Amino acid sequence: MNAKSLLGTILTLVGLVGLVYGGIDFTKGGVSQASFVYVILGGIFFFAGIGLIRSTRV
Protein backbone atom coordinates (compact mmCIF):
# COMPACT_ATOMS: atom_id res chain seq x y z
CA MET A 1 0.00 0.00 0.00
CA ASN A 2 1.58 3.26 -1.05
CA ALA A 3 1.44 6.57 0.79
CA LYS A 4 -1.38 8.08 -1.28
CA SER A 5 -3.65 5.10 -0.66
CA LEU A 6 -2.87 5.17 3.05
CA LEU A 7 -3.56 8.91 3.27
CA GLY A 8 -6.79 8.45 1.33
CA THR A 9 -7.91 5.72 3.71
CA ILE A 10 -7.11 7.86 6.75
CA LEU A 11 -8.94 10.88 5.28
CA THR A 12 -11.96 8.73 4.48
CA LEU A 13 -12.13 7.30 8.00
CA VAL A 14 -11.69 10.72 9.63
CA GLY A 15 -14.40 12.13 7.38
CA LEU A 16 -16.73 9.28 8.22
CA VAL A 17 -16.19 9.83 11.93
CA GLY A 18 -16.92 13.54 11.49
CA LEU A 19 -20.10 12.84 9.55
CA VAL A 20 -21.32 10.32 12.10
CA TYR A 21 -20.52 12.61 15.03
CA GLY A 22 -22.28 15.54 13.38
CA GLY A 23 -25.28 13.33 12.59
CA ILE A 24 -25.49 12.13 16.18
CA ASP A 25 -25.29 15.73 17.36
CA PHE A 26 -28.15 16.68 15.03
CA THR A 27 -30.34 13.82 16.26
CA LYS A 28 -29.79 14.82 19.90
CA GLY A 29 -31.40 18.15 19.09
CA GLY A 30 -28.20 20.12 19.43
CA VAL A 31 -28.45 22.11 16.24
CA SER A 32 -25.56 24.47 16.83
CA GLN A 33 -22.69 25.90 14.89
CA ALA A 34 -20.43 23.05 16.02
CA SER A 35 -22.76 20.48 14.41
CA PHE A 36 -22.47 22.22 11.06
CA VAL A 37 -18.69 22.38 11.36
CA TYR A 38 -18.44 18.64 12.04
CA VAL A 39 -20.68 17.78 9.11
CA ILE A 40 -18.97 20.14 6.67
CA LEU A 41 -15.42 19.13 7.63
CA GLY A 42 -16.43 15.47 7.70
CA GLY A 43 -17.84 15.76 4.20
CA ILE A 44 -14.73 17.50 2.90
CA PHE A 45 -12.40 14.90 4.41
CA PHE A 46 -14.60 12.01 3.30
CA PHE A 47 -14.86 13.06 -0.33
CA ALA A 48 -11.20 14.08 -0.49
CA GLY A 49 -10.22 10.63 0.79
CA ILE A 50 -12.52 8.86 -1.65
CA GLY A 51 -11.13 10.94 -4.50
CA LEU A 52 -7.56 10.19 -3.48
CA ILE A 53 -8.23 6.45 -3.23
CA ARG A 54 -10.02 6.44 -6.58
CA SER A 55 -7.17 8.28 -8.31
CA THR A 56 -4.45 5.96 -6.97
CA ARG A 57 -6.16 2.67 -7.84
CA VAL A 58 -4.94 1.23 -11.13
N, C-alpha and C positions, 0 to 999 in steps of 0.2 A: 504494500500500500504506500503510495507516494505521499508527499507532503500536502499537495493540493486536495487529494481525496480525504486525507485525515482532517484538514482544516474545514473542508466542506461538511464532513460528518459532525464535527464539533459545533459548527455554526448551526446546522440543522437541529441538533439536539438542544442547544441553548435557545434557539428560536421556539422550538416546541414547548420547552419549559415556560418560556415567557408567555406564549399564547394560552397555555393551560392555566397558569397563575392568574393572568388577566381575566380569563373566562370564569374562574372560580370567584374572583373578586367581584365580577359583575353579578353573578348569581346570588352572592351574599347580600346584594343590595347596596354595596358600597360603590356607587357610581361617582367616582372622584377623578381628579386629574391623574393620579397615580395609575388607575386602572387603564386609562387611555395610553399612558406611556408604556406600560407593560405590553399591551396588545400591539401597539405600533412598532416598538422595538423588536418584539417577538416575531412579528410578520416580516420585518426587514431582515432579521438574522435567518429566519427560516427559508425565505425565498432566495437569499444570497447563497446559503448553503446548498440548497437544491440546485441552483444554477451552477455552482462550482462543481458539484458532483457530476452533474449532467455533462459539463464541458470537458471533464477529465476522463470520462469513460470512453473507451475506444471500441 
